[in-house]
Amino acid sequence: MLTILTFVPISTIMHIMKKSIGRPKSFDKDEVLLQAMEYFWEHGYDKSSLSELLNVMSIKKSSFYQTFESKEHLFRLCLVLYTKMAKEHLTTLKEEMGEKKVLLYIVYSTIEELKETGRAKGCLLMNSGSECYISHPHFNELIHYEFKTFQKLFHEFIEIAQKKGDIKNQTSPFVLGSIYQSLINGLVLMIQVGAKERELEAVVKHIEELLE
């Protein structure tokens, strides 16, 4: 976006022009932020070096610092973006298939990912919370805040599904949602440590029963 300069001294304008000479080619901030988010999700915070991030984002170091300030600030932006995108996706799915089916879809897609790729990436927020809790506690407040967004969304889905009669279990949405999230995250963790198919099926069955 160009800034219109009005009643600015000519010396100031010349200074701005000189700084602009040789400036790297412009880029789509949203697109490179998405690429960075995917990289953090795949590798974690500590293992994502600045040089690799620059390569993945296809931007120069000068552009990186002008736009994102630091790796830490970039990571914060990525956590917020992840929550925003996931919430939008789940809300869209809810409109298409209903609240209960979305909750089960998350479970089934996790198992499907395992079958297709042999692994489960899990949730960026949960992964980051586990990694940063001790080594980077300055991220804890943001991770907790973004996690609460998911928690509230799941509670709302469960409450609506209960009112519709899709979920007969009348345990409070807060309790039911908390158990659901714990089981989902536990399922991912079990996959990551190499649990057998029979063990994973038992967890999936328990989630299905929970949402009956």
Protein Blocks (a to p, Z undefined) as FASTA:
>chain_A
ZZddehiafklmmmmmmmmgopacdddfklmmmmmmmmmmmnommlmcfklmmmmnopaf
klmmmmnopamlmmmmmmmmmmmmmmmmmmmmmmmnojklmmmmmmmmmmmmmmmnopae
bjfklmmmmmmmmmmmmlmmmmmmmmmmmmmmmmmmmmmmmmnomamblcdfklmmmmmm
mmmmmmmmmmmnopafklmmmmmmmmmmmmZZ
